[in-house]
Structure formats: structure tokens, C-alpha cells
Amino acid sequence: MSLPPDLPALLLEHIVIVALSIALAAAIGVPAGIAVTRYPALERWLVGLANIAQTIPSLALFGFLITLPVLGGIGPRPAIVALILYALLPILRNTVAGIEGIDPALRESALAIGMRPSEMLRYVEIPLAARTILAGVRIAAVTTIGTATIAAAIGGGGLGVLIFRGLASLNTGEILAGAAPAALLALLTDGGLAWCERRLSR
């Protein structure tokens, strides 16, 4: 079975879409999680909105985004927006859990030596919560790799192009050419981030 000639380009496109989505989700989710630990009243709204995004079926969300101005349409942009929404919940939850799980005695010690809240966040809370936060990023990254294959339905590109093309032509080889690299990419990403978690724990 010969590999599709556009496989390398689609694989690279898939990696870029996933990496950009996770980077933006982390840029939103980590500060939002920190804000929740400072202002608990925000938890109901922020976590609630992230939960709602998780419950929307992926095809329905992609289809809904097509109709939106600016963020919507056809192509990678609405796909990235949808993937960010799906990736937010584990990153947000783990950021909150990581910071709230820090021993209160450590915070008291930091305050006792004169640390300001911003310094305590930078030098105590973020380093101690880093492993838990990374675990959330790891979950989000692995699930996003699989969900990103559906982005091809709205012109988002990536490995899903091969899967949808194979489904349309009943070509099992082409379906596998899209599904197998996506699965391998998910395994490699999971293993790489798991290694980073172990390093942080030391």
C-alpha cells in the first residue's frame, strides 16, 4: 500500500493546528485558573462555560462556528477556535487544583518572609503546581490531536482530510493513512509530556 503523496504536508498541518490550539488554550486557561483561586466566585462561571463547551458534540460546534462572523467561516480559523474551547476545561481545572492543593503552611512561610502576592505566585505557587498544570495540558493535547481530525469537515486541514477522503471513496488504506499517524502522534505527545511531568516532580 503506497502512502498518499500529501501525507507529510497534512501531518505538518495537523501538528501546527494542534500546537497552536493548545498554546492558546494554555494562555487562556492558566491565567483563568489563577484568577479562580484568587476570586472563587469566578469558578461557577469560568468552569461552567468550559464544561458547556465540552458537552457540545464536535461536529455541531464546528458547524455552528461556520455561521459566526470574524471567528467563523471555512478553514483552520474556526477549527482552532473549537479546539481551544475543547482544551480549556482540563487546563483550567488542573491549574485550580494544582494551586489550591499547595500546603497552606508554605504560603504562610512566603508571607512571613515578606513576599508580595505576585512574588508568591511566581516563586512558590506556579513552581509547585507546575506538574499538575502540565498534566492538564497533557490531557488536552492528547484529546485535541484526535478531535482535530474532524476539523477537515470544515476545511480545517490536517490528517482528517485523508480520513474523510477515504470514507468518501471507501478506501480503507487512505483512512488508515490518516488515522494511524494521528494515533502515533497522540502516543508520542503523551509520552513526551509524561516525561516532562516526571522531570518536574524531581
SERO-4910 file (N, C-alpha, C, O; in steps of 0.05 Angstrom, whole numbers):
BEGIN
 pado doro    nc1    nc2    nc3   cac1   cac2   cac3    cc1    cc2    cc3    oc1    oc2    oc3
  Met    A     17    -24      0      0      0      0     18     25      0     34     29     18
  Ser    A     14     42    -20     30     66    -22     17     88     -5     -7     90     -3
  Leu    A     34    104      7     25    126     23     16    149      6     27    154    -15
  Pro    A     -5    164     14    -14    187     -1      8    208     -4     22    213     16
  Pro    A     12    220    -27     34    239    -30     32    264    -13     52    277     -7
  Asp    A      7    270     -5      4    294     12      4    289     42     -2    306     58
  Leu    A     12    264     49     13    257     78     32    275     94     23    285    115
  Pro    A     57    280     85     75    296    101     64    325    106     65    335    128
  Ala    A     52    336     85     42    364     88     18    364    107     15    383    123
  Leu    A      0    344    105    -23    343    122    -15    337    151    -28    348    170
  Leu    A      5    321    155     15    315    182     26    341    195     20    346    218
  Leu    A     42    356    179     53    381    190     30    400    196     31    414    216
  Glu    A     10    402    178    -13    419    183    -27    411    209    -36    429    224
  His    A    -30    385    213    -44    375    237    -28    384    262    -40    393    282
  Ile    A     -2    380    261     15    388    284     13    418    290     11    425    313
  Val    A     13    434    269     12    463    273    -15    471    286    -16    487    304
  Ile    A    -37    459    275    -64    465    286    -66    458    315    -76    474    332
  Val    A    -56    434    322    -58    425    350    -40    442    368    -49    450    390
  Ala    A    -15    447    359      3    462    376     -7    490    381     -5    500    403
  Leu    A    -18    503    360    -29    530    364    -53    530    382    -56    548    399
  Ser    A    -70    510    379    -94    509    396    -87    504    425    -98    518    443
  Ile    A    -68    487    431    -60    481    458    -46    505    470    -50    512    494
  Ala    A    -29    518    455    -14    541    465    -34    564    473    -31    576    494
  Leu    A    -54    569    456    -73    590    461    -92    581    484    -99    598    501
  Ala    A    -99    556    486   -116    546    508   -101    549    534   -113    556    554
  Ala    A    -75    543    534    -59    546    559    -56    575    566    -57    583    590
  Ala    A    -53    592    546    -50    621    551    -76    633    563    -75    653    577
  Ile    A    -99    620    557   -124    629    568   -130    614    594   -138    627    614
  Gly    A   -127    588    594   -135    571    617   -119    575    642   -130    575    664
  Val    A    -92    578    639    -75    581    663    -81    607    678    -86    606    702
  Pro    A    -82    630    664    -89    655    679   -117    654    690   -123    664    711
  Ala    A   -136    641    675   -163    639    685   -164    622    710   -178    628    729
  Gly    A   -148    600    711   -147    583    735   -135    598    758   -144    595    781
  Ile    A   -115    614    753   -103    631    774   -123    651    785   -125    655    809
  Ala    A   -139    663    767   -159    682    775   -181    669    792   -191    681    811
  Val    A   -187    644    786   -207    629    802   -197    625    831   -212    627    850
  Thr    A   -171    619    834   -160    615    861   -160    641    877   -160    641    901
  Arg    A   -159    664    863   -159    690    876   -188    699    882   -193    712    902
  Tyr    A   -205    693    863   -233    702    865   -252    678    861   -260    673    839
  Pro    A   -257    663    882   -273    638    880   -300    641    867   -310    622    856
  Ala    A   -311    665    868   -337    669    855   -336    665    825   -357    660    812
  Leu    A   -312    668    813   -309    664    785   -311    635    776   -317    629    753
  Glu    A   -307    616    795   -306    588    788   -332    579    775   -331    564    755
  Arg    A   -354    587    786   -380    579    776   -383    586    746   -393    570    730
  Trp    A   -373    610    739   -377    620    712   -356    608    693   -363    598    671
  Leu    A   -331    610    700   -309    601    682   -310    571    678   -309    562    655
  Val    A   -311    556    700   -312    527    697   -338    518    684   -339    499    668
  Gly    A   -360    532    690   -386    526    678   -385    529    648   -395    512    633
  Leu    A   -374    552    639   -372    556    610   -354    535    596   -361    526    575
  Ala    A   -332    528    609   -314    508    598   -328    481    597   -325    465    578
  Asn    A   -345    475    618   -360    450    618   -380    449    595   -384    428    583
  Ile    A   -393    471    591   -413    473    569   -400    467    542   -411    453    525
  Ala    A   -377    479    538   -362    475    513   -356    445    509   -357    435    486
  Gln    A   -349    431    531   -342    403    529   -366    386    521   -363    365    509
  Thr    A   -390    395    529   -414    378    524   -425    381    496   -441    364    487
  Ile    A   -416    401    481   -426    404    453   -412    384    435   -388    384    435
  Pro    A   -427    368    420   -414    350    401   -396    365    382   -403    387    372
  Ser    A   -374    353    375   -353    367    360   -364    376    332   -359    398    324
  Leu    A   -378    358    318   -388    366    292   -408    389    294   -408    406    277
  Ala    A   -424    389    315   -444    410    319   -429    437    324   -437    457    314
  Leu    A   -408    436    340   -393    460    346   -379    471    322   -380    495    316
  Phe    A   -367    453    306   -354    461    281   -374    474    262   -369    494    250
  Gly    A   -397    461    260   -418    472    243   -429    499    252   -434    516    236
  Phe    A   -431    502    278   -441    528    289   -421    550    284   -429    572    277
  Leu    A   -395    544    286   -375    564    282   -374    574    253   -365    597    248
  Ile    A   -383    558    234   -383    566    206   -400    592    203   -393    609    186
  Thr    A   -421    594    219   -440    616    215   -432    642    229   -444    663    225
  Leu    A   -411    640    246   -403    664    261   -386    683    245   -369    674    229
  Pro    A   -390    709    248   -372    728    235   -345    729    249   -343    722    273
  Val    A   -324    737    236   -297    740    246   -284    714    253   -265    705    241
  Leu    A   -295    700    274   -283    675    283   -292    651    266   -278    631    266
  Gly    A   -314    654    252   -325    631    237   -315    630    208   -295    641    201
  Gly    A   -332    615    193   -325    612    165   -315    584    159   -320    565    174
  Ile    A   -300    581    137   -288    556    129   -258    558    131   -247    578    123
  Gly    A   -245    538    141   -216    538    143   -205    532    170   -220    525    188
  Pro    A   -179    536    174   -167    530    200   -176    547    223   -176    538    246
  Arg    A   -183    572    218   -190    591    240   -213    581    258   -209    580    282
  Pro    A   -237    574    247   -258    564    264   -250    537    277   -259    531    299
  Ala    A   -234    521    263   -225    496    275   -208    501    300   -212    487    320
  Ile    A   -190    520    298   -173    526    321   -190    537    344   -184    530    367
  Val    A   -210    554    338   -227    564    359   -241    542    374   -243    541    398
  Ala    A   -252    522    358   -266    500    370   -247    483    387   -255    474    409
  Leu    A   -223    478    377   -204    462    392   -195    476    418   -190    462    438
  Ile    A   -193    502    417   -186    517    442   -208    513    463   -202    508    486
  Leu    A   -233    515    454   -256    512    473   -256    484    485   -261    481    509
  Tyr    A   -249    463    469   -248    436    480   -225    432    499   -226    416    518
  Ala    A   -202    446    494   -178    442    510   -179    457    536   -163    452    554
  Leu    A   -196    477    539   -196    495    562   -201    480    589   -188    486    609
  Leu    A   -221    462    589   -230    451    615   -208    437    630   -204    443    654
  Pro    A   -194    417    618   -173    404    634   -151    423    643   -140    419    665
  Ile    A   -144    442    627   -123    461    635   -132    479    658   -118    483    677
  Leu    A   -156    489    655   -168    506    676   -171    491    702   -163    500    724
  Arg    A   -183    467    701   -187    451    726   -161    444    739   -158    446    764
  Asn    A   -141    435    724   -116    427    736   -100    451    747    -86    448    767
  Thr    A   -103    474    735    -90    498    746   -101    504    773    -87    510    792
  Val    A   -128    504    775   -141    509    801   -133    488    821   -126    494    844
  Ala    A   -134    462    813   -128    440    832    -99    442    841    -93    437    865
  Gly    A    -81    449    823    -52    450    830    -46    472    850    -32    467    869
  Ile    A    -58    495    846    -52    518    864    -67    514    891    -55    519    912
  Glu    A    -92    505    890   -106    501    915    -96    477    931   -101    476    955
  Gly    A    -81    459    918    -70    436    932    -44    442    947    -33    424    960
  Ile    A    -34    466    944     -8    473    958    -13    475    988    -33    486    997
  Asp    A      6    465   1003      4    466   1032      2    495   1042     19    511   1036
  Pro    A    -19    501   1057    -22    529   1067      2    539   1083      7    563   1084
  Ala    A     16    520   1095     39    529   1111     61    541   1094     75    559   1103
  Leu    A     63    532   1069     82    543   1051     75    572   1044     92    590   1042
  Arg    A     49    577   1040     40    604   1035     46    623   1059     55    645   1056
  Glu    A     41    612   1082     45    628   1107     75    635   1109     83    656   1118
  Ser    A     92    615   1103    121    620   1104    129    641   1084    146    658   1090
  Ala    A    118    640   1060    124    660   1040    116    688   1049    130    708   1045
  Leu    A     92    690   1061     83    716   1071    100    725   1094    105    749   1097
  Ala    A    109    707   1110    125    714   1134    152    726   1126    163    742   1141
  Ile    A    163    717   1104    189    729   1095    186    753   1078    205    764   1067
  Gly    A    161    762   1075    156    788   1062    149    786   1032    151    807   1019
  Met    A    142    763   1022    135    761    994    109    775    988     90    772   1004
  Arg    A    108    789    966     83    800    957     67    778    942     79    758    934
  Pro    A     40    782    939     24    761    926     35    753    898     35    730    891
  Ser    A     44    773    883     55    767    856     80    751    858     85    733    841
  Glu    A     97    756    878    122    741    882    116    712    891    128    693    883
  Met    A     96    710    909     88    683    918     78    666    895     83    642    894
  Leu    A     62    679    877     52    664    854     75    655    836     76    632    827
  Arg    A     94    673    832    116    667    813    136    647    825    145    629    811
  Tyr    A    143    650    850    165    634    861    156    610    878    172    592    884
  Val    A    130    610    886    121    588    903     98    572    890    101    548    885
  Glu    A     77    586    883     53    571    874     56    559    846     51    535    842
  Ile    A     65    575    827     68    564    799     89    541    798     83    520    786
  Pro    A    112    544    811    131    521    810    120    495    823    124    473    813
  Leu    A    106    499    846     95    475    859     71    463    845     66    439    846
  Ala    A     56    480    831     32    470    816     39    462    788     21    452    773
  Ala    A     64    466    779     71    462    751     65    434    741     56    430    718
  Arg    A     71    414    758     66    386    749     36    381    744     29    368    724
  Thr    A     19    391    762     -9    387    759    -20    402    734    -37    392    720
  Ile    A    -10    426    730    -18    442    707    -10    428    681    -25    427    662
  Leu    A     15    417    681     24    403    657      8    378    652      4    371    629
  Ala    A     -2    365    673    -19    342    669    -45    350    655    -55    335    638
  Gly    A    -55    374    661    -79    383    647    -73    389    618    -89    383    600
  Val    A    -50    401    612    -41    407    585    -38    380    570    -45    378    546
  Arg    A    -27    360    583    -23    334    571    -50    322    562    -52    312    540
  Ile    A    -69    322    580    -96    311    574   -108    327    550   -118    315    531
  Ala    A   -106    353    551   -117    370    530   -103    364    503   -117    363    482
  Ala    A    -77    361    503    -62    357    478    -70    331    465    -74    329    441
  Val    A    -71    309    481    -77    283    470   -105    282    458   -109    271    437
  Thr    A   -124    293    473   -152    293    462   -155    312    438   -171    306    420
  Thr    A   -140    334    438   -142    352    415   -131    340    390   -141    346    368
  Ile    A   -111    323    392   -100    310    368   -121    294    354   -123    294    330
  Gly    A   -137    279    370   -159    263    358   -182    281    348   -192    276    326
  Thr    A   -190    301    364   -212    318    356   -205    334    331   -223    340    315
  Ala    A   -180    341    328   -171    357    305   -176    343    278   -178    357    257
  Thr    A   -179    317    278   -184    303    252   -212    311    241   -216    310    217
  Ile    A   -230    319    259   -257    326    250   -256    354    237   -275    361    223
  Ala    A   -235    370    242   -233    397    231   -234    397    201   -241    417    188
  Ala    A   -226    374    188   -226    372    159   -254    376    148   -258    383    124
  Ala    A   -275    371    164   -302    373    155   -309    402    148   -328    407    132
  Ile    A   -295    422    160   -300    450    154   -276    463    140   -272    487    142
  Gly    A   -259    446    128   -236    457    113   -213    464    131   -196    480    123
  Gly    A   -212    452    155   -190    458    173   -164    445    167   -143    453    178
  Gly    A   -164    426    149   -140    412    141   -131    391    161   -147    382    178
  Gly    A   -106    382    159    -96    362    177   -101    334    167   -110    330    145
  Leu    A    -95    315    185    -98    286    178   -126    278    173   -131    257    160
  Gly    A   -146    293    183   -174    287    178   -181    287    148   -200    275    140
  Val    A   -165    302    132   -170    304    103   -168    275     92   -185    268     75
  Leu    A   -148    261    100   -144    233     90   -167    215     99   -177    198     84
  Ile    A   -175    218    124   -197    202    135   -223    206    120   -236    188    112
  Phe    A   -230    232    117   -255    238    103   -254    230     73   -273    221     62
  Arg    A   -230    233     62   -227    225     33   -229    195     31   -241    185     11
  Gly    A   -218    181     50   -220    152     49   -249    142     54   -258    123     42
  Leu    A   -263    156     72   -292    149     76   -308    153     51   -326    138     45
  Ala    A   -303    176     38   -318    182     14   -314    162     -9   -332    157    -25
  Ser    A   -290    151    -10   -283    133    -32   -282    104    -23   -275     86    -38
  Leu    A   -290     99      3   -289     72     15   -261     60     12   -259     36      6
  Asn    A   -241     76     16   -213     68     14   -202     65     42   -194     84     55
  Thr    A   -200     39     51   -190     34     78   -161     43     81   -154     52    103
  Gly    A   -145     40     61   -117     47     62   -114     77     68    -96     85     83
  Glu    A   -130     93     55   -128    122     60   -138    130     87   -128    148    100
  Ile    A   -159    116     97   -169    121    124   -146    115    144   -141    131    162
  Leu    A   -133     92    141   -111     85    159    -88    104    156    -74    110    176
  Ala    A    -83    115    132    -61    134    128    -66    159    144    -47    173    151
  Gly    A    -91    166    150    -97    189    166    -99    182    196    -90    198    213
  Ala    A   -111    159    202   -116    152    229    -91    143    244    -86    150    267
  Ala    A    -74    127    230    -50    116    243    -30    138    252    -21    137    274
  Pro    A    -24    157    234     -6    178    243    -17    195    266     -3    204    284
  Ala    A    -44    199    266    -57    214    288    -54    199    314    -48    211    335
  Ala    A    -58    173    313    -55    157    338    -26    157    347    -21    159    371
  Leu    A     -7    154    329     21    155    336     29    182    347     45    183    366
  Leu    A     19    203    335     25    230    345     14    233    373     28    246    390
  Ala    A     -9    223    379    -21    225    406     -4    209    426      1    219    448
  Leu    A      6    186    418     23    170    436     49    184    442     58    184    465
  Leu    A     61    195    421     87    209    425     84    234    442    100    240    459
  Thr    A     62    248    438     56    272    454     52    265    483     62    278    501
  Asp    A     36    244    488     31    235    515     57    226    529     61    233    552
  Gly    A     73    211    514     98    202    526    117    225    532    130    226    552
  Gly    A    119    245    513    136    268    517    128    285    541    145    293    556
  Leu    A    102    290    543     93    306    565     94    291    592     98    303    613
  Ala    A     90    265    590     93    248    615    122    250    625    127    251    649
  Trp    A    141    250    606    169    252    614    174    279    627    189    281    647
  Cys    A    162    301    616    165    328    627    153    328    655    164    341    673
  Glu    A    131    315    659    118    313    686    137    300    706    140    310    729
  Arg    A    149    278    698    168    264    716    192    282    723    201    282    746
  Arg    A    201    297    703    224    315    709    216    337    729    232    344    746
  Leu    A    192    347    725    183    368    744    179    357    772    184    371    792
  Ser    A    171    332    774    166    320    801    192    317    816    192    315    841
  Arg    A    214    316    802    240    314    816    250    340    826    272    341    838
***
